[in-house]
Amino acid sequence: MDSTFIQQEAIELLAAKAGVLHEVSRITESAMRGELDFEQSLRARVALLKGLPESVVFDVQQEITVTDGARELVSTLHSKGHSVSLVSGGFIDIIEPMIKDLSIQYFKANRLDIVDGVLTGGLVGPIIDRAAKGSALLEFASLSGVELVNTVAIGDGANDLDMMAVAGLSIAFNAKPIVVAAADLSITEPSLRSVIDLIKLP
């Protein structure tokens, strides 16, 4: 989702509101390169958001922008009877309105812990990490009645590798070198418009 389907990293937008962008960006980059355990890095970054008012969630929802070609990709796939799912190491609190707007049926993301209108610096429920993303693809394919050989996964960071390994076709999107090396195909432009051609959809 982040830096793939949308142009930003939602946690960095939240971090800017808290005045901790530098610290969070440093941890994010290290995690995306595969140098840190994702869950540990996520919890460390979210802890830095403690005390932010819940209103920043709405503010960040307004700041995120969909990647060029993403809406058209979803519309085209839906019109041809295909299923589109999203799984994110980011936050459902931020992306849920967009997901509903695009009529995306299956999705998973992390949830911020908010008590009395304030971010606690914690998370609610199981963490959507590298392993969870791989499991999500298996689950979404089953729910959609799609064989794994006919699935496509698009990602940009190390926590996408399990999901991409499970998929019938994997596409790295402006990705870290470790992801490009593992993917079947790679996109190096800031647009998803080429996906339809890459997956050879009639």
C-alpha positions in Angstrom: 0.0 0.0 0.0 2.4 2.7 1.2 4.8 3.9 -1.5 3.1 1.5 -3.9 -0.7 2.0 -4.2 -0.3 5.4 -2.5 2.6 7.8 -3.0 3.4 8.3 0.7 4.4 6.4 3.8 1.4 7.1 6.2 3.6 6.6 9.3 5.9 9.4 8.0 3.0 11.7 7.6 1.9 11.0 11.2 5.5 11.4 12.4 5.6 14.8 10.8 2.6 15.8 12.9 4.5 14.6 16.0 7.8 16.3 15.1 9.6 13.0 14.9 9.9 12.5 11.2 13.7 12.1 11.1 13.7 9.4 13.8 10.8 7.5 12.1 12.2 7.8 8.6 15.5 6.3 9.8 13.8 3.3 11.3 11.6 2.9 8.2 14.5 2.8 5.8 16.4 0.3 7.8 13.3 -2.0 8.0 12.5 -1.7 4.3 16.1 -2.8 3.6 15.6 -5.9 5.7 18.0 -4.8 8.4 15.4 -4.7 11.2 12.6 -7.0 12.2 9.4 -5.4 10.9 7.3 -5.8 14.0 10.0 -4.4 16.3 10.6 -1.5 14.0 6.9 -0.7 13.6 6.3 -0.7 17.3 9.3 1.5 17.8 8.0 4.0 15.3 4.4 4.0 16.5 5.6 4.5 20.1 7.0 7.9 18.9 3.5 8.9 18.0 2.2 8.7 21.5 0.1 11.7 22.5 -1.0 12.7 19.1 -4.7 13.7 18.9 -7.0 11.3 17.0 -7.8 14.2 14.6 -4.4 13.7 12.9 -5.8 10.5 11.4 -8.3 12.5 9.4 -5.7 15.1 8.5 -3.4 12.4 7.1 -6.3 10.8 5.2 -6.6 14.1 3.3 -2.8 14.2 2.6 -2.3 10.8 1.0 -2.5 10.6 -2.8 -3.1 7.5 -4.9 -0.3 6.5 -7.2 -0.7 7.3 -10.9 -2.7 4.6 -12.6 -3.8 2.8 -9.4 -7.5 3.8 -9.7 -7.5 2.8 -13.3 -5.8 -0.5 -12.6 -8.5 -1.4 -10.0 -11.3 -0.3 -12.2 -10.0 -2.3 -15.2 -9.5 -5.4 -13.1 -12.9 -5.2 -11.5 -14.6 -4.6 -14.9 -13.0 -7.9 -16.2 -14.2 -9.9 -13.1 -10.9 -10.0 -11.3 -10.4 -9.5 -7.5 -8.2 -6.7 -6.1 -7.0 -7.0 -2.5 -4.7 -4.8 -0.4 -2.4 -5.7 2.5 -0.4 -3.1 4.3 2.1 -2.8 7.1 0.6 0.6 7.5 -2.6 1.6 9.2 -6.2 0.7 8.4 -7.2 3.9 10.2 -5.6 5.9 7.4 -6.6 3.9 4.3 -10.0 2.5 5.1 -12.0 5.3 3.4 -9.9 4.9 0.2 -10.4 1.1 0.2 -14.2 1.5 0.5 -14.2 4.2 -2.2 -12.5 1.7 -4.6 -14.9 -1.2 -3.6 -11.9 -3.4 -2.6 -13.4 -6.3 -0.8 -10.4 -7.9 0.9 -7.8 -6.0 2.9 -5.6 -6.2 6.0 -3.5 -3.5 7.8 -2.4 -2.6 11.3 -4.7 -0.6 13.7 -3.5 2.2 15.9 -4.5 2.1 19.5 -6.6 5.2 20.3 -8.0 5.9 23.8 -10.1 8.9 24.7 -9.2 10.6 21.4 -5.4 10.2 21.8 -2.9 7.8 20.2 -1.4 5.7 22.9 1.7 4.8 21.0 0.6 1.2 20.7 -1.2 -1.1 18.2 -4.4 -3.2 18.5 -4.4 -6.8 17.3 -1.9 -9.0 15.4 0.8 -7.2 13.4 0.7 -7.3 9.6 4.3 -8.1 8.9 6.2 -10.0 6.2 4.7 -13.4 7.2 1.2 -12.0 7.6 1.4 -10.5 4.1 2.2 -14.0 2.7 -0.7 -15.5 4.7 -3.0 -12.7 3.5 -2.4 -13.5 -0.1 -3.2 -17.2 0.5 -6.4 -16.2 2.3 -7.5 -13.6 -0.3 -6.9 -16.0 -3.2 -9.0 -18.7 -1.4 -11.8 -16.3 -0.7 -11.8 -15.1 -4.3 -11.7 -18.6 -5.7 -8.4 -17.9 -7.5 -5.6 -20.4 -7.9 -2.2 -19.2 -6.7 -0.7 -19.5 -10.1 -3.2 -16.8 -11.2 -2.3 -14.3 -8.5 -0.1 -11.2 -8.8 1.6 -9.4 -6.0 3.1 -5.9 -6.2 5.4 -4.6 -3.5 8.4 -2.4 -2.8 10.0 -3.5 0.5 11.5 -6.5 2.3 8.3 -7.1 4.2 6.6 -7.9 0.9 8.9 -10.8 0.1 6.8 -13.6 1.5 3.7 -12.4 -0.3 5.7 -12.1 -3.6 7.2 -15.6 -3.1 3.7 -17.1 -2.8 2.2 -15.2 -5.8 2.1 -16.7 -9.3 3.7 -13.5 -10.6 5.6 -10.9 -8.5 6.2 -7.3 -9.5 8.7 -5.0 -7.7 7.5 -1.4 -7.8 10.4 1.2 -7.4 11.6 -1.3 -4.9 14.6 -1.9 -2.7 17.4 -4.0 -4.4 16.5 -7.1 -2.3 13.0 -7.0 -3.7 14.0 -6.3 -7.3 16.3 -9.4 -7.1 13.5 -11.6 -5.9 10.7 -10.3 -8.2 9.7 -11.8 -11.6 9.2 -8.3 -13.0 10.1 -4.7 -12.0 8.6 -1.3 -12.6 10.9 1.7 -12.2 8.6 4.5 -13.1 6.2 6.3 -10.6 3.1 4.8 -12.2 1.1 1.5 -12.1 -0.3 2.0 -15.7 2.0 -0.7 -17.1 0.7 -3.4 -14.8 -2.1 -4.5 -17.2 0.5 -5.1 -20.0 2.9 -6.8 -17.7 0.4 -9.3 -16.5 -0.7 -9.9 -20.1 -4.4 -9.3 -19.3 -6.5 -9.6 -22.4 
